Amino acid sequence: MDEMVLKTQNWLNETYGGRSGYNSIDLSNKKIQGHTGWTTMYALTRALQIELGISVPSDNFGTGTLSALSRYGNIGTGQNDSNQNIVKIIQGGLYCKGYSAGGITGTFGEQTSAAVVKMKQNMGVSAVDGLVTPKFFKALLTMDAYVLLSGGKTEIREIQQWLNNRYYTRKNYFFQPCDGYYSRNTQKALLFALQYEEGLDDATANGRFGPTTKSKLPTLTRGNSDSSTKFVHLLQAALIFNNRACPFHGAFDAMTLTAVLGFQNFTKLTVSGTVGKQTWASLLVSTGDPTRRGTACDCITEVTAARAQLLKENGYTTVGRYLTNVKNSSLNKKIQKGELKTITDAGLSVFPIFQTYGGSASYFGANQGMRDALEAYFAAKSYGFPKGTIIYFAIDFDTTENDISSNIIPHFQGINKGIKNSLGEYYRIGVYGTRNACQKVSNQGLAVASFLSDMSTGYSGNLGFAHPGNWAFDQISTINLKNGSANIQIDNDIQSGLDNGVSQFDEPNASGTSVDDVEMSDSRRIDLKREVVSWFEKVMNDVQKVKASRSRENAMDDVFRYDGLITALSNRYRIRKALIQTAFAWEHTLEGLDDLTSDSMVTNYYAYKEQLEQWENLSAEQKALIPRPVAPAFGRADSSTGLCQIFAATAIKACNYAISIGLIHERSYDQNNWHDLYEVWKKLHNDGEYNLSKCALVLMHSAYLVGLSADYYNYGAAEVKAVLARYNGTNEKAREYGEQNYGLYQIFEKYNALER
């Protein structure tokens, strides 16, 4: 905490608290108390506006405040310094900036003047004095720093100071931070500087890269040097801002040439060493030259044979297509059946994009990232994208720094957890978004490649940020291609070569064959039932046959009765239908009187627990009259129950696992809380659909417990046996269970495969 900042805050509240338009600083907040921040800067701004007679104060130090200050005049020792409150606002602002102003006195003395001089020197101003001008006052009441901050670069700070010193007298140029960080403000200052050097007057210069600015750009080559105009300085500044090692002295020398060549090669421009309009554009705006044709594109429209040929004729080699549609949208933008073959037959490759919604920060988070990972994985597998393919997960909005840290990074951590931990790193992770978002995600090791949304030049995440080092695709314009009856709208993308897409796909999915299971037809049910019943006759011993509470035929009738639900569970979780059917058929067929007895013991146990709870809530007088409930002689807290004979504790563990990876959205349960345990047990016991849904989760959790990936569709014999074994337990008997029931699995899978 800074005592002088706290003193400033207290003075502001005491002086302006209760005044119209002033928002008091909450000094009970320890994060604000004595700490410089926007809350205090806004309070200083409103206080100044009140002193200047502005009727409706605001947080914004805009043109109205500047005009009022211009009328008031420069402030300094003996010059417009009679308003002690305005002087105190200056002194408070200086302390918030880290400069000692001689106290909050209201007297513009030597120390206050010296602090102003020091701040101007840090801003880069060569002709310094102790006067507070309107532009200086505006800079004073910001959070901009004028000293090198941790992580900032001295070469960037040098440029920031140079820009300030050369251009601060121009009407619309305002002091830029000198903190060593390339930012949106620094980039805009560079564009103003370029316009001033081009000869644009104050009424025309606007800090935007428009057609006039572009038309006046000079062509620079080695040997050029600055005189009255400073184009080489600005070129060198732009190169440094784009992470090129370069001097800043105004001479286009060998080092500058090396920087230009490196930048041109990195951004896939013509590598000539000559800085023409295209190179300038790529240095200054995220799109670069939007008329530049790339070799990659992305689109939401099906690529038919005619469109594929049209793309190829226009020089495109790689096409980005979507793995899924956006939920609750009528737009059909996902890859269509047979489309991948059409694309590759035309000699083109494909890179996959995953986007559901992703249009605001609220969508993103760790759990959603896990869900997106699973959905993208299974969609990519269903299309046959091979191992190692990069999937680009979309962030389709202008992310703030807070959005990135609070939502985007956890989201991609969730994606990585899903892809790497649950799915065996089958696919690699890419990110689509602004330069800043892509860079931040990649810096965390959460993406191997970036797909830049550079078409959005106004996005704060693009302006003032360089290409990430791992950029693969750079989306710079939307164009329409047409030739005869063939037409398609595409986003035109520059391609770095880091990712050249996929041109060969795993079978059978590339041909459009479904990998999902479907409901079984009546005709197949007859043969399946006969084969399963025959299998049970062979593997069941006499004790099991006697104990069974229902016939093998009736058990299979129940399996068929729930076929729709089993199919839905299979498709939802991408787990083979045969796994669920096997667990269900075996457990349901072998359920006997001993299982019913165990269930009765659980019912008796919880009847006692409920009675005991009621008794414990009685008053002392009531307890004296009513005897304490007696625990049953044969009671137990849990048993395997219901269609698939699942323990409540087992179901709870599986559900909590599924919740943790974002697979389901249910409340979690505590197996050590008897109320939770009993609630789940009752559902398992009484609700067949609930029991079956938990059976699927238990099987998936079993796979996780034995260290298998979540690629359930592609399990071989060893994996299926391992899952079935873990479903039953961890001992030798469980291993035998897995070996034995693999035969039953094979029967179900044979018939399911015929339906697929």
N, C-alpha and C positions, 0 to 999 in steps of 0.2 A: 504494500500500500504506500502511495506517495502522499505525504502530509500536505503538500501544496495543492495537489489535485483535489484532495478532500476539502481543503480550505476553499478552493474555487467552487466546489459543489455546494458547500454549506452557504457561501455567499450568494450563489445563484438562487437557491431555495428561499433564503431569508429575504432577498431583494425582490424577487419576481413571483414567489409563491402566491397564488390567488389572483395574479394578473391574468387578464384575458389573453389566451393564446400561448401561455407558458405551461409546460408539463413538468411538474416537480420531479426531481431525481430521487428515486427510491433508494435511500441510503441504508435501509435495512438489508438490502441485497449485498452480501459480501463480495460478489463478483463485480459490483459497480462501485462500492464504497472505496474511494481513494484510487480508483483505477481509471485511466484514460480509455474511453470507448465512444462509440457513436451516441450513446445516451447523453453523455456530457457535451459532446460537440453539438448535438442538436439543441440542447438547453442553451448553450452559448449563442448559437445562431438565432434562436427565438428571442433571447434577451437583447441582442443587437437590433433585431427588427423592431422590438418594442421601443428601444431608444431612438430609432430612426423614424418612428411614427408610422410604421407599416401597419395597416388596420387589421390584417389577418395574418399573423405570424405563422410560419410553417418550418418544417425541418429543412426545407430546400433553400440553399443559398443560390438563388437564381438571378434572372435579369433585373427583377424589381429591387432586390437588395443591392445589387451592383449599381443600379442607377441612383438609388438613394445615397449610397456611399460616394458616388462620383459628385453628386450635388453637395455633399457634406465636405468633401475635400480630403487630401492626404492628412494623416495624423502623425505627429511627432513632437519632439520637445519644443514647446512654444508655438506649435502650429496645430490649431483645431484640437487642443488637448484639454479644453475646459470642462468637457463632460467626463466627470470622474468615472461614471459607470462604464462608458465605452472604453476608457483606458483600462479599467479593471477587467473587462471582457478580453482585451488584448493581452493583458498580463496573465489571465487565467488560461487563455489559449496557448501562450508561450510555454507555460508550465506543463500543460497537457502534451505539448510537443517535445518536452524534455529540455527546455531552455530556461535558465534562471533569469527572472524578470525584475528582481529587486523587491519582491513581495506583491501582494494584492492591495496596492496603496491608492490607486486612482491618480497617482502622479507619474507622468511620463518622464522619468529621470534617466540618468546615464545608463543604469543597468538594464532598463527596459529597452533603451535605444541600442545598447550593445547586443542584447538578445536578438533584436530584429536584424541587426547587421550579420550576426553569426548564422541565423537561419537563411538569410539571402545568400551568404557565401556557400552554404551547404546546398542551396538550390542551383548553384552554378553562376549566379549573377556576378559579373565582374565589376560593374560600376555600382558599388553598394553604398547605401546610406541608411539612416535609422528611421526612415519614413514608412508608415504603414499605408500602402496604396490599396485601392479597392481589390485588385487582383491578389495582392499579398494577403489581405484580410480573408478572402475566399479560401486561399490555400491554408491559412492558419486554422480555419475551422473545419478541417477535414481530418481523416485518419491517415492521410498520406505521410510517408516518412521521407526525410531528406538526408538521411544518413544510411550508410550501407547496412542492410539487415542480414542476419544470419542466413546463409544460403544464397544471398545475392551475389552478383558478379560485378567486380570492379569495372570491367570494360563496358558493361551495360550502364552502370552509374555514370561513367564518364560521358557516354552519349546523352543520357538524360539531362545532365548538367549543361552540356553543349547546346542541346535543343532549347532549354529554358533561356539560356543567356542570349542566344541568337534571335529568338522569336517572341519573347514574352511581351514586347511592346506592340505586337500585332493585335488587333481588336479581339479576335475570337480565339487567340492562343492563351491558354491558362497554364500556370505553373504545374508541371508534371512531377510525380514523385521521383526521388533520386535514391531509390532503395536497392538498385541492382537487379530488379526483377522486370523482365519483359512482360508487359500486361496490356490490357485493352486500352488504357489511357496512353501508354507509351506508343502503342501502334497508331492510335489516332493522332498523336502529336507528330509522328513521323509523316503521316499523310498530309497534315497541315503544312509541315515544313516543305514537303515536295511541291505542294501547290504554290507556296510563297516563292520558291526558287523558280517555278515555271512562270512567274509573273502575274498570278491571279491576285486580284485586289481583295480587300477585306470583305466586300459584299459578295464575292463569288466563292472564295475559299470556304469549304465546309467540312473538311476532314474525311470526305468520302471519295472512294475510287470510282469516279464516274467517267463518262466518255471524254469530257474535256480534259481531265487530268491525264487520262490514258493517251490521248492524242498528242499531248505536249511532252511526253516522256522522251528523254534523249537516248540515243544509242551510245553505249560506252564500251571502249575496248582498252586493252593494255596500252599504257602510255598517256592516257588522259589524266589530267590533274585539275584541281579546283583553283579558281581565281575569284572572281566576284560572285559567281554562283557556286553552290556546294553540292552538286549532284553526286560526285564521287564519295564525299562524306556520307551522304544519305544512302548510297549503295552499300557502303561498308557497314553502316548501321544496320541496314536490313539483313545483310549477310550474318552479322553477329547475332541479331535477334533470331535468326533461323539456324542457330547452333553451328555456324561456320567460323572457324578460327581465322581472324582477319584483323589487320591493323585498322586504326581509325585516324588517318592523317591526311586524307584527301588526294592521295596519289594512287592511280590504278597500276600497282606494281605486281611483281611476280607472286607475292603472297596473296594479293587480292585475286589475281587470276586463278590461283589454285583453289581459292574459296569458291569462286564462280563456277569453275569446272566441277568441283565436288557437289555443289548445290544442284547444278543442272543434271548431273548423273543421278543424284539421289531422288530428284523429283521427276525423272524420266523426260526431261526436256532435251532438245537437241544440244549435244555437248560441243559447244563451239568456243566458249570463252568470251563471246560477245554478248553484252547485256542489251537485248532488245525488249520490245514490249511484252513478249511472253514471259521472259525471265523476270522483268519488273513485276508483272502481274502475279506470278507465283510467289515472289518475295513479299508482296504487299497485301494480298487478299486470299482468303481460303480457297476460293474457286480457281485462282489463277485466271487464265484466259478461258472463259466458259465455252468458247467456240472450238477449243482444242478437242480433237477426237481421241478417245481412249481406245483400248483394245478389249476392255471388259465393259459389261453393263449389268444392270439388274432390272427386273420388271415384275409386275403383278399379273401379267397376262400370259396365258399358255403359249409356249413356243411351239407352233405347228411346223410342219415341214417347210411350208412357204416362208414363214417368219424366220426360221433357222437359216434358210438360204439368204434371206434379206440381210440378216445380221452378218453373215459371212461376207457377203458382197460389200458391206460397209466397213470391213476391216476388224470386226469383232471376233474374238476367239474364245471368250469366257463369259458365261451367263450366270448371274446370281438369281436363284429361285427360292421360294419360301417353302419350308417344310410343313407348315400347318396354316389353317385359316385363323383369323381373329374370332374369338368366341363372341357369340351374339351379333355377328355381322353377316350380312348377306353377300359380302364380297368374297368371291372364290378365287383366291390368289395362290393357293398351294399348288405344288407340282401335280400334274394330272397323270392318270394312268397311261403308260406308254410314252410319256413326254421325254423322259430321260434318254430313252433309246432314239427318239426322233432327233434330239439335240446332238447326241454323240454320233449318230449316223451322218450328220451334216459336218462332222469334223470339229465340233465345238466341245468345250468342257463346261462343267457346272460347279459353282460353289454354293453351299446351302446357307440360308438365312433363317433364323428362328425369331419370330415376333408374334406375341399374342396381342397384348395391348401396349404397354410400355410407354404411354404418352404422358405420364406424370410421375412424380417421385413416389406417390403413395402406393403405386403398383409394386415397387421394388423392395426387396428385403431378403433375409437369409432363407426363410421357408419357401418363399416364392421362387428363389433361385434354385432350390432343390427340386421343386415341382417342374420348373422349366427344363432343368437338366434331364430329368427322366422323360418328359414329353418329347423333347428334342431328340434324345437318344433313340427312343423307340420309333419315332417318325423317320429318322435318318436310316435306322436299320431296316425299316419296312421298305424303304426305297432302294436299299442295297448300297448305300454309301459305304465304302470300305474303311477299314481301320486306318486311323491317322488323318482322316478328313477333318478340316477345320470348320466348325460350325460357328457362324457369327450371330451372337446374341444381341438383339437390338435395344438401344436406349434412344428412343425417338422423341426427345424433347431437349430443350436448352437447360442443361443441368448447372445448378449453382455449386459452389464449393461445399456448402452444407449438404446439398442433395447427394453429392458424390460420397462424402464421408459417412453420412447417416444411413443412406439407402443403397446407393450403387455398389459400393465396396462390399457390404454384407451380402448383397444379391449375388455378386460374382464369387464370393466365398462359398455361398450355397451351391452355385453351379459347379464350382470346382470340387466341392465335397461330393456332390452327386456323380459327376463324371469320373473323378479319380478314385473315390473310395467305394462307391456302390457299383460302378459300371466298369471298373478295371481299366480306366484311361483308354478306352477304345477309340474315342474321338478326342480331338484337340479343341481348345476353346479360343474363339475369336470374339472381338467386341466391335459393335457398330455404334457410332455416336460422334459427339463433338471431339475435336482434337484434345481438349482438356480431359474429358471423361475417358477417352481411349488411353491417354498417357497415364492418368492416375491408376486406372485398372491394370494396365500393363506394368507399371512400376511396382505394383504389389505382387507381381508374378502370377496374376490371375488370368492373363490372356497372352497367347503367343503371337497374335496378329491383330491389326486394327483395320477396320473398314470405316473411313472417315466420311461424315455427313457434311462435307465442305460446301455443298450447295447453299447451305444456310449461312450466308456471310454475316448476317446480323447477330447470330447467336453469340452470346458472351463467351461460350466455351470454344469458339473458333477464333474470334478477334483477339489478337495478342498471344496466340499460341502457335508454335511451330509444329510441323509434321512429327508425330511420334516415330522413333527409329524403326518400329516394327510395322509400319503401314504396309498394307497389301493392296487395298483398293481405295481410291479417292473419288468420291461421287461429286461431280462438278456441275452437271447440268441435266435438264430433262429435255429430250428431243423426240421428234416423231420421224419414223422411217416409213417410206412408202415406195412401192414399186408395183404398178399394176393393181391387182386386187389384194396384194399382201401389204399389210401395214401393222405397225406396232409402236407403242410409246415406251421408251426406255429411259432409265437414268444412265447417263454417260459417265463411265468410270475410267480413271487412269489406273493402270495396273503396274505394280512395282516389280513383279516377278517372284515375290516371297511366296505367293500362293497362286498356282496356275490352274486351280480347280481340279475336278475329277472327270476322267473320261472313260473309266472302266468301273463297272459296278458288280457287286456280289450277286450271284443268282440265288433264288429265282426272282428276287424282288425287282430288279431292273426291268423285267418284262411285264411288271404290273400284277403279278400273282400275289394274292393276299396272304399274309402270314398269320392273320387272326383266325381263331377258331369260330365256328358258327354252330347254330343249333342243329341238332341231329334230326334227320328225316325219319319218318315212321318206318320206312322200309329197312333202314340200317339198324334201327333199334332192335328189331326182331333178331337179327343175326348177332348183334353185339350182346344182347341179353343171353342168348343161348351159349355163346362162347365164355362169357364171364361166369355164368352159373356152373358150367362144366369145369372151369378153372377152380372155382371154390370147392367143388366136390372133390377135386384131386388134392388140394393143399390143406383143407380143414381136417383136423383130427377128430376122433369120435367125441372127445370131451367138448370141443368147440361146437360140434354139430348139436349135441344134446343141450348145451348151455344156451344156444342162440335163441333169442326171443321172437325171431321172425324168420321166415324162409328166405333163401337166397333170391328167389323170384320176386318176393315182395320188397326186399331191399333194393333190387334193381329198378322196380317200378317207382320207388321213391327217388332214386337217382334221376330217372327220366322226368319225374314230376317237377324237379328243380332244375331242369336242363337250361331253361332260359336264364335263370339267375346265375348258374355256374358259367354259362357262356359270357354273360355280362361282366362277371368278376374277372374272368380270363382276359377279356379285351381291355378292361379298365387297367389292370395291373400288369398286363403283358406277361402273364404266367400261363403256362400250358394248362389247358382245360383238363387234360388227363391227370395232372397232379392232384387237382381238387377232387376229381372223380374217384381217384384211387383211394385217397384218405377217407372220403365219404363212404364209398362202397364197402371198404374193409371194416371200418369202425361200426358202421350201421348194421352190417351183416352179422358181426360177431358180438354185438351188444347182447348181454344176457342178464339173468336174474341177479348176479353179483353186482352188476352195474346199477341196477335199479335199487338194490339194497344200499349201495354207497350213496346214491342220490337221496334216499330217505334219511340217511344219517346226517347229511348236510342240511336237509330241511329241518330236522329235529334240533340240530345244533343252533341254527339261526333263530328258530322259534324261542329257544332258551335265551340267546343273546338279546333278543328284542324284549322279552319279558324281564330280563335282568336290568336292562337299561331303563325300562319303565319303573321298575321297583327302586332303582337307585335315585330316581328323580322324585320319589315320594318324600314327604316330610318325615321327621323322626317319629311323630305320633302314628302316622300311617304304617311305617315300617314295623312298629311294635305290634300292630294288629295283623299285618299281612306277612306271611313267611317269605323268606328269600327264595327265589326260584332255584331248583336243583338242576345241575347240569345233567344231561342225558348220559346214561351208561355207555351208549354207543353213539357218539357224535363225532363229526369231523368238519373242518372248516372248508374243505374243497374236495371236489371229485371231478373226474372226466365225465362230461355230460353232453346230452343233446346229439344231434345227427352225426357229428364228427368226433364225439367223445373228447371234448377239450376242457382242460382245467381252467378255472377262472384266472388263476395266477398266470398261466401260460398266455391266455388271451390278452391280459393286461400288459404283459411285457411286449407282446407283438404289436398291440395298438400303440403303445407309447413309442415304440421304435418307428412305426409308420408315421406317427405325428412328427417325430424328430426329423425325419427326412422329407417332410412336406407332402407325404403321400395321401394322407387323409386329414380332415378337419373335424376332429371330435375332441371332447374334453378328455384330458388324461386322467387316469385312475391310479390310486395308490394301493398296491396289493397288500400292504401292511395295515391298511384301514379296513376293518371288517365290514363296514357299510359299503365301501367300494367293491370289495371282493364279493359280497353277497349280491349286490346289484348286478354285476357282470355275470355271476353264476346263474341267477334267475333268468337273465336274457338268453344265455347259452342253453339253458334247460328248456325254456318255454317257446322260444322264437327260432324256428328252423332257418329262416332267412338270415337272422343275426348270426347264428351259429356257423352257417356256411361262409358268410362274409369274413368272419374271424378265422375260419379255416384257411382261407387264402392268405391272410396276413401272417398266420402262424407258419405256414409253409415258406413264405418270403423271409420271415425272421429266422427261420431254421437255416435257410441258405446263408444268411448273413452270419449266423453264429458259427457255421463251419467254414467261414472264410471264402464263400463263393461270391462272384459278381452278381449284379442284378440283371444280367442278360439271360433271363429265364427261358426265353424262346429257343435259345441255342444250347441248352444243356444236353450233354451226352449221357450215356448210361451211368458213369461214375458219379456225375453231379446229381442225377435224379435219385440214385440209391442213397447218396449222402443226405439229401433233403428229407427223404422219407424216413431214414433212420433217425435223424434229429427230431423229426416230428414225434417220434415215439419215445425218445430219451437219449441217453448217452452211454448206455452199457452195451454189453455184448448182445443182449436180447434185442436191443434197438437196432444193432447192425444187422442181425438176422431178419428183423422186420423189413429193413430197407431192401435186402437182397431178395426176400421172398416177394414183396409187393411190387418190385420192379417188373415182374411178369404180368401182374395185373395192369400196371401202367402201360406196358407195351400193347396190350389188347385195346385199351381205351384210345391210345394214341394212333393206333392203326386205323381205327374207324373215324376218328376226328380228322386225320390227315386226308382220308378219302373225301370228306365233306369239304375240306378247304380247297 
